Amino acid sequence: MPSRFASLMMHSMVFRLLFGFVLPLFLQSSSVLSNPLVLGLQSTSSGLPNPSGLRVGFYRYTCPNAEAIVRDEMTKIISQVPSLAGPLLRMHFHDCFVNGCDGSILLNSLGGLPSEKEAIPNLSLRGFGTIDRVKAKLEQACPGVVSCADILALVARDVVVLTKGPHWDVPTGRRDGRRSVKQDALDNLPPPFFDAGRNLYQFFIPKGLDAKDQVVLLGGHTLGTSHCSSFADRLHNFNGTMMPDPSLDRRYVPRLKSKCSNPGDTTTLVEMDPGSFRTFDASYYKHVAKGRSLFTSDQTLMNDPSARAYVQRQAAVADAGAYPAEFFADFAASMVKMGGMQVLTGAQGEVRRHCAFVN
């Protein structure tokens, strides 16, 4: 595996997609989430964390309709372009994993210095225009008040809700960063071709996330699509063997190869959760349990006993067609936890007038 990371350019298109989802109305109240279930995986937190400097209702007096404005715009947008839900959720992940949730993913390159947008993992992100549209509405109502970083967090929640997933209260009060560097994204985003254990210790734990957060957040792959190039090595030349990854279901390989016949295909899209890729549910875990996950980062969750138990438990819920209460509560909790990573608050950073440019 280390040799793959060293040869980044050879695997540039593989790097594209760790977090890809698509996303709903309030099917579950936040009160349900106040009593998290006991889990097979041990978490370093309990309940919904309240990161320092962030609080639910931060804009209650300065922009009281902020969340309603975001929700109304996202309802219109997702009803017209449902395929944007996955990339918009993924955008929040990619922002938070690179120097914290500070809206740096939104900044354009400046003066010949490439920003995070130009990094290989972010080239397939879409929805920047959506964020600009929401920001413009907020600026009309409350000029200079709501940060772009908070917009990303609220949009991520709303697209989950708009695809029949859980609702959660989003702590707000983030400020926007002024730094956005391409290399930072390359250094901080967990690649889909690393195994789950390596990603956990190299990317999740150093940021304050744990094994439970990892298996839960990867469940967001229930939404969206992936380019063939993001998992081509698992189909055509796993670890230089010129053979498929043996952990892939042998019956599934021909189906994937029929869609991704060319290892260099950078345009064809494949559903990450076939048959349910526009609905936020627990069905993705069924594919992981059956050896049908697209990514090494996800499939190797099955190598850890605790993660495997969680995957199998959620897969059983999905197979039974039952309401995924445990997964929904866990996902909401992990999203709040991730959304509090390395945030700027108070007098730190700024509130951008336009999300693509510093003030």
C-alpha positions in Angstrom: 0.0 0.0 0.0 2.7 2.6 0.8 4.1 2.3 -2.7 0.7 3.2 -4.1 0.6 6.4 -2.2 4.1 7.2 -3.4 3.0 6.8 -7.0 0.2 9.3 -6.6 0.2 10.4 -10.2 -0.3 6.8 -11.4 -3.4 6.5 -9.2 -4.6 10.1 -9.6 -8.1 9.2 -10.7 -8.4 6.6 -8.0 -8.1 9.3 -5.4 -11.3 10.9 -6.4 -14.0 9.6 -4.1 -14.0 8.6 -0.5 -17.1 10.4 0.5 -19.9 10.2 -2.1 -23.6 10.3 -1.1 -26.9 11.7 -2.1 -29.5 12.9 0.4 -34.5 14.6 2.9 -38.1 16.0 5.5 -37.9 15.4 9.1 -38.5 11.7 9.5 -36.8 11.6 12.8 -36.8 14.3 15.5 -33.6 15.3 17.3 -35.1 13.9 20.5 -34.6 10.4 19.1 -30.9 11.2 18.9 -30.6 12.2 22.5 -30.5 8.6 23.7 -27.9 6.9 21.5 -28.0 3.1 21.4 -25.2 1.0 22.9 -22.9 -0.1 20.1 -20.6 -2.9 19.3 -17.9 -0.3 18.6 -16.6 1.8 21.4 -16.8 5.5 20.9 -14.7 8.2 22.5 -17.8 10.4 22.9 -21.3 10.0 24.2 -24.4 11.7 23.0 -24.1 14.6 20.6 -20.9 16.6 21.3 -21.1 20.4 21.6 -17.8 21.6 20.2 -16.3 24.7 21.9 -17.5 27.9 20.4 -20.4 26.3 18.4 -24.0 26.1 19.5 -27.3 25.2 18.1 -29.2 28.4 17.3 -26.1 30.6 16.9 -27.9 32.9 14.5 -31.1 33.1 16.5 -30.8 36.9 17.0 -28.4 37.9 14.2 -30.1 36.0 11.3 -33.2 34.2 12.8 -34.3 32.8 9.4 -30.9 31.5 8.4 -31.7 27.8 8.6 -35.1 28.2 7.0 -33.5 30.1 4.1 -31.0 27.3 3.6 -33.6 24.6 3.8 -36.0 26.3 1.4 -33.2 26.8 -1.2 -32.0 23.2 -0.9 -35.5 21.9 -1.2 -35.8 23.7 -4.5 -32.4 22.7 -5.7 -32.6 19.0 -4.8 -36.1 18.7 -6.3 -34.6 19.9 -9.6 -31.2 18.3 -9.5 -31.2 15.3 -7.1 -27.8 14.2 -8.3 -26.3 17.1 -6.5 -27.1 15.8 -3.0 -24.2 13.3 -2.9 -21.5 15.8 -4.0 -22.8 18.4 -1.6 -22.6 16.0 1.4 -19.2 15.0 0.3 -18.1 18.6 0.1 -18.6 19.0 3.8 -16.5 16.0 4.5 -13.7 17.2 2.3 -13.8 20.6 3.9 -13.6 19.3 7.5 -10.9 16.8 6.9 -8.5 19.5 5.6 -7.5 21.8 8.4 -11.0 21.8 9.9 -14.5 22.9 8.9 -13.6 26.4 7.7 -15.0 26.6 4.2 -11.5 26.4 2.7 -12.8 23.9 0.1 -14.8 26.7 -1.5 -11.9 29.2 -2.2 -10.7 29.7 -5.7 -7.0 29.5 -6.6 -5.4 32.9 -6.5 -2.2 34.3 -8.0 -1.0 31.0 -9.5 -1.3 29.3 -6.1 -3.7 26.3 -6.5 -6.4 25.9 -3.9 -7.9 22.8 -2.4 -10.4 22.7 -5.3 -7.5 21.8 -7.7 -6.4 18.7 -5.7 -7.1 15.3 -7.2 -9.6 14.2 -4.6 -11.7 17.3 -5.2 -11.8 17.4 -9.0 -15.0 15.4 -9.1 -16.8 17.7 -6.5 -19.9 19.5 -7.8 -22.3 21.9 -6.3 -20.1 25.0 -5.8 -22.8 27.1 -7.6 -25.4 25.8 -5.2 -23.4 27.1 -2.2 -23.0 30.4 -4.0 -26.8 30.5 -4.5 -27.6 29.8 -0.9 -24.9 32.3 0.3 -26.5 35.0 -2.0 -29.9 34.5 -0.4 -28.4 34.7 3.1 -26.5 37.9 2.2 -29.7 39.5 1.0 -31.4 38.7 4.3 -28.4 39.2 6.7 -25.3 40.7 5.1 -22.0 39.5 6.5 -23.5 37.3 9.2 -23.7 33.6 8.1 -20.3 31.9 7.3 -19.7 29.7 4.3 -18.4 27.0 6.7 -21.8 27.0 8.5 -23.6 26.9 5.1 -21.7 23.7 4.2 -22.7 22.1 7.5 -26.4 23.1 7.1 -26.5 22.0 3.5 -25.0 18.6 4.4 -27.7 18.1 7.0 -30.5 19.2 4.7 -29.5 17.0 1.7 -29.5 14.0 4.1 -33.0 15.0 5.2 -34.2 15.6 1.7 -33.3 12.0 0.8 -35.2 10.4 3.7 -32.3 10.3 6.1 -32.1 11.6 9.7 -32.5 15.1 10.9 -30.1 16.5 13.5 -29.6 19.9 15.1 -26.4 21.5 13.6 -24.3 23.5 16.0 -23.2 26.7 14.2 -20.9 29.6 14.8 -18.0 28.6 12.5 -15.9 31.3 10.9 -14.3 31.0 7.5 -10.6 30.4 7.0 -8.3 32.3 4.7 -6.0 29.5 3.7 -6.7 27.0 0.9 -3.7 25.0 -0.4 -3.9 22.1 -2.9 -1.2 20.1 -1.1 -3.2 20.3 2.2 -6.0 18.3 0.6 -3.6 15.7 -0.7 -2.1 15.3 2.7 -5.4 15.1 4.7 -8.1 13.3 2.7 -8.2 9.5 3.3 -7.8 7.7 -0.1 -10.3 5.0 -1.1 -7.5 2.7 -2.0 -6.0 2.6 1.5 -7.4 -0.1 3.8 -9.7 0.9 6.7 -7.1 0.4 9.4 -4.6 2.6 7.8 -7.1 5.3 7.1 -8.3 5.1 10.7 -4.9 5.7 12.3 -3.5 8.1 9.7 -6.6 10.3 9.0 -9.5 9.7 11.5 -7.9 9.3 14.9 -5.5 12.3 14.5 -8.6 14.5 13.9 -10.4 13.3 16.9 -12.6 10.7 15.2 -12.6 7.0 16.2 -13.3 3.6 14.8 -17.1 4.0 15.3 -17.1 7.3 13.5 -15.3 5.7 10.6 -17.7 2.8 10.0 -20.7 5.1 10.5 -19.5 7.9 8.2 -18.6 5.5 5.5 -22.2 4.4 5.6 -22.9 7.7 3.8 -21.8 5.9 0.7 -25.4 4.8 0.5 -25.8 8.0 -1.6 -24.3 8.9 -4.9 -22.0 7.5 -7.6 -18.3 6.9 -8.2 -16.2 7.1 -11.3 -14.8 3.8 -12.5 -11.3 5.2 -12.1 -11.8 5.3 -8.3 -11.8 1.5 -8.0 -10.3 0.3 -11.3 -7.4 -1.3 -9.6 -9.7 -3.6 -7.6 -11.2 -4.8 -10.9 -8.3 -5.1 -13.2 -4.9 -5.1 -11.4 -5.2 -5.5 -7.6 -1.8 -5.1 -5.9 -0.1 -5.6 -9.3 -1.5 -9.1 -9.7 -3.4 -8.3 -13.0 -6.4 -9.9 -11.2 -9.4 -8.6 -9.3 -9.3 -8.0 -5.6 -10.1 -11.4 -4.1 -12.3 -9.8 -1.5 -14.7 -8.6 -4.2 -17.7 -11.0 -4.7 -16.8 -13.1 -7.7 -20.4 -12.8 -9.0 -20.3 -9.1 -8.8 -17.0 -8.6 -10.7 -18.4 -9.3 -14.2 -21.2 -6.8 -13.6 -18.7 -4.1 -12.6 -16.4 -4.9 -15.5 -19.3 -4.6 -18.0 -19.6 -1.0 -16.9 -15.9 -0.3 -16.3 -14.2 -2.3 -19.0 -11.4 0.3 -19.5 -9.1 0.8 -16.4 -8.5 4.4 -17.5 -12.2 5.3 -17.8 -12.7 8.6 -16.0 -16.2 9.4 -17.1 -18.5 6.4 -16.4 -20.3 6.6 -13.1 -21.4 3.6 -11.0 -23.9 3.6 -8.2 -22.2 3.0 -4.9 -25.5 1.6 -3.4 -27.2 0.0 -6.5 -30.9 0.5 -6.5 -30.9 2.9 -3.6 -28.2 5.5 -4.5 -30.6 8.4 -4.1 -32.1 7.4 -0.8 -30.2 7.7 2.5 -30.7 4.4 4.3 -28.6 1.5 5.7 -28.7 -0.6 2.5 -25.0 0.3 1.6 -24.0 -2.0 4.5 -25.6 -4.9 2.7 -23.1 -4.5 -0.2 -20.1 -4.2 2.2 -21.2 -7.4 4.0 -21.5 -9.2 0.6 -18.1 -8.1 -0.7 -19.7 -5.7 -3.1 -18.3 -2.3 -1.9 -16.4 -0.4 -4.5 -13.6 0.8 -2.3 -10.8 -0.9 -0.4 -11.4 1.7 2.3 -14.9 0.4 2.9 -14.5 -3.3 2.1 -11.7 -3.8 4.6 -14.0 -2.7 7.4 -14.8 -6.4 7.4 -11.3 -7.2 8.6 -12.0 -5.7 12.0 -14.3 -7.7 14.3 -16.1 -4.7 15.8 -16.6 -2.9 12.5 -17.7 -6.2 10.9 -20.3 -6.7 13.6 -21.7 -3.2 13.0 -21.8 -3.7 9.2 -23.6 -7.0 9.6 -26.1 -5.5 12.1 -27.0 -2.7 9.8 -27.1 -5.1 6.8 -29.6 -7.2 8.7 -31.8 -4.2 9.4 -31.7 -3.3 5.7 -32.5 -6.8 4.6 -35.5 -6.8 6.9 -36.7 -3.5 5.5 -36.8 -2.1 9.0 -36.2 1.5 10.1 -32.4 2.0 10.6 -32.7 3.7 14.0 -29.3 2.8 15.2 -27.5 3.9 12.0 -29.5 7.2 11.8 -28.7 8.1 15.4 -25.1 7.2 14.9 -24.7 9.1 11.7 -26.2 12.2 13.2 -23.9 12.0 16.2 -20.8 11.5 14.0 -21.7 14.3 11.7 -21.9 16.7 14.6 -18.6 15.4 15.9 -16.9 15.8 12.5 -18.5 19.2 12.1 -16.7 20.5 15.2 -13.2 19.5 14.0 -10.6 22.4 14.2 -13.3 25.1 13.8 -12.6 28.8 13.8 -14.8 30.7 16.2 -15.1 34.1 17.8 -12.7 36.6 16.2 -10.8 33.9 14.3 -11.0 33.9 10.5 -13.8 35.9 8.9 -17.3 35.7 7.5 -16.8 35.8 3.7 -19.1 37.9 1.6 -18.6 35.5 -1.3 -17.6 31.9 -0.5 -15.0 31.6 -3.4 -12.9 34.6 -2.2 -11.5 36.0 1.0 -12.8 39.4 2.0 
